[in-house]
Structures are given as C-alpha cells and as structure tokens.
Amino acid sequence: MINKIFFASLFLGLFSAGSSLSCRWMDHKFKQHNEETLNLLDAMADSSTKTTEVKDAVAFPNHLYHQASNSSAEEKLAFTAQILEEVAALFEEDHSSASWEESTVRNLLNIVNKQAEELRSCIGSHKKKNTKLRMYFKRLSHHVLKQMGHSAEAWELIRKETKDHLMRAEQLTSSLCSAH
C-alpha cells in the first residue's frame, strides 16, 4: 500500500515538474525567440519594393486579439501558437520573387515552428483552432499572395503584416510569463 502511494506521489510529482518545465520555456525563451524572428523580418525588408497597405478585405484582426486578451492563459497560448503556425504556412508558399536569402527564410521558419511547438507543449489539452483567425490567414494567402502573383510587393506586405502579428502576440503573452 505504501509503495503504491509512494509511486503515485512520485509519478504525480514528476508529471507536475514536467508540465511546469515545459512552460518555463515561456518565461525564458519565447520573448528571446520572438525578438530573433522580428530581427529576421527586419533583415528581410526590401527597401526597393514600393509598398501599399494590405487591402480592406484582409484588415488586421484587432478584434480577435481583443477577444484573446480576455481569454484564459491556455487560450492565449493556443491563439498565439495558431498565429505562429499560420505564419509558418504563409512563409512556406512560393517566395522566389522576394529578395530574401533562403537561409534567412529557413531560420525564420525554424524559430516560428519551434515557438509554436513549445507553446503547444504548454497547453494541457489540444485546443480547438480559431476559425476566424484561420480564415484571416487564408484571405492573406489568397487576396495578397495569390492575386498579386507571389510578387516581391506581395511578400513585403506579408512581411510587414507578420511583424505586426508577432509584436501583438508578444503583448498577448507577456502577461503570462510571470504567471507560470
């Protein structure tokens, strides 16, 4: 009987330690990785490309960020992880017209995918994805990239939009860092 209690306690202790360890990443690495990603996006800026604003059909989803900011910590992490996954999917599209170094894009994708993976590991259960956020990124892909022929100008718009998302995601998650 005492052995069962001991092993149950040991298991529970290890499980709890494992859970908190996986979320310690949020305190120590998320901001650092986000800054690296923002720096890579800045390095990818194409000053020779004339820029316009993203069309109204793809207006920045401020309302979704507002909703997420009033959500639980787990929902904030899930929302942020989805943003990162959607950004990664965008940058996996044909970017041959952009003047970016392939190694820079690979580094960006590696960091963004790592962030999404680590955030997902902090979430207790598999959260349902936000359909409105998914549709927003589909519109970015269709109305900006595809309709503009994956041009350098289209990619510059996507780069700027991505930077805005990463800055907003950091704001959204900054309140969680001390909570873990």
N, C-alpha and C positions, 0 to 999 in steps of 0.2 A: 504494500500500500504506500509506504513512504517512498519507495523507488518510483512508483507511478507519479506521485505528487512532485518529486524532485525532477523527473524528466519532463513532466508537463510544465513546471515552472521554468526549467532550463529552455525548453522549446519556446515558450511564450517570451522569455527574456531575449533569446536570440532573434526571434521574429520581430519583436519590437525594436531591437537595436538595428536590425537590417532595414526596417521601414524608416527609422529616423535617419540612418546613414544615407539612404538613397535620396532623402530630401535635404540633407546637408549640402548637397550639390547646389541647391537653390541659393543657399546663403553665400557660398564661396565662389561658385563658378558661373552662374547664369549671367550676372552683370558683366563679368570679365569676357565671356564669350560674346555677349551682345555687343560690347564695345569693339571687339575684334571684327565682328560682322559689319558694324557701322563703318569702321575704318576701311574694310574691303570695298564696301559700296561707294565710299568717297573716292577710293583709288580708281574705281570703275567709271567715274563720271567722265562724260565725253563733252568737253567744252566746245567742240566744233559742231555739235549737233544742235540745231535750233530746237528749242523746247516749247511745248504748249502744255496746257493743263489737261489732266485726264477728263475726258468727256463727262457730261452730266449723267449719262447712262451708267457710269461707273463711279458715282460720287463716293467719297471716302465714308465708310460705315461708322461714323461717330456714334450713332445710336446703339450699335452693337457693343462698342466699347463701354458706353454708359451703362448698359444693361449688365455687362460682365463685371463692371466695377462694383455693382451692388450685389454680386453673387457670392457664394461661399468660396473659401480658399481653393477647394478642389475644383470647382467650376472655373475659377480664374485660371488655374493651371491647365485645365483641359482646353479652354479657349485659346490660351497662349500657345499651347502645343499644336493646336489646329492651325493657328496662324503660321507657325513655323513650317508645318507640313505643306500647307498651301503655297507658301513662298518657295519652298524647295521644288514643288511640282512646276511652278511657273519657270524657274530657272533651269529646269531640265528640258524645256522646249528649245526649239532651234534659235540659238543666239549667235549664229555665224555672222550676221550683219553688224553686230555690235563690235566695238574695237577692243574688247576685253581679252586679256591673256587667259588662256584656257586654265592655267594653274590657279588663277585668282578665282574663277568661277568654281573650280573643284574645291578650293579651300572654303569658299563661301558655303557651298552645299554640304561639305563635311561638318562645318561648325553648326549650321542650321539644323541638319539632321541629328547631330549629337545633342543639341539643346532639346529638340522635340522628344527624342528618346529618353533623355534624363527626366524631363518634365512628366512624361507618361509614366515613368517608374515611380514618381512621387504620388501618383493618383491611385487611391485604393481600389476603385472599381473602374472598369472600362466605361468612360463617359460617352454618351451619345454626342455625335458631332453637331455643330450648329449649322443648320441647313441654310440660313440666310447668309452666313459667312461663306459657306461653300459656294453659293450662287454668286456672291460678290466676286470671288476669285475666278469663277467661270466667266463672268462678264469681262473681267480684266483680260483674260486669255482670249476671249472671242472679239470683244469690241476694241481692244487696243492692239494686241499682238497679231491676231489673225487678219483683222480688217486693215491693218497697216503693214501687212506683209512681213511681219517679224523684222521690220526695219530698225536701223540704229536709233531713229527718233522714238519708235515704239518702246524699245528697250530702255531708253533714257527715262521715259515716263514710268515704266515698271520699276526701274532702279529707284527713282525718287519716291514712288508710292511705297515700295518695300521699306525704304529708310523710315518713312513716316510710321509704318506698321511696327517696326522694331522699336522705335522710340516710344510709341504708345504701349506696346507690350511690356517694356521695361517699367513704365509708370504703373501699369496694372499690377505687375508682380512685385514691385518694390515694397509694398506694404506687407507682403507675405514673408519676406526674408527674416525678419525678427520673430515672426510667428512660429517658425519651425525651431 
